[in-house]
Amino acid sequence: MIWRFIYLVAHQLGDSLRFSRLAPDDKTIELLLLRQQLLIVRRHQKRGPTITRMEKLLLLTLVEQLRPIVELPGPNWSD
């Protein structure tokens, strides 16, 4: 389990390094392509994706890093 997490983090770091070296136009094109691929997968998938706990942890970490950049709403703990 820990090896899977280390693999996911290492893979994410490699992607981040590669993505940081792209020109802004290339980044935009890649994001649009990934969004289109995601829409296609959603149409063909009968049920939701199976996400492991490690993948959820990695996604949560990335969302928390992205939150100040794009002003995502935080969790509402007052309810």
Secondary structure as GFF3:
##gff-version 3
##sequence-region A 1 79
A	DSSP	alpha_helix	2	20	.	.	.	ID=ss1
A	DSSP	alpha_helix	24	44	.	.	.	ID=ss2
A	DSSP	alpha_helix	53	70	.	.	.	ID=ss3
###
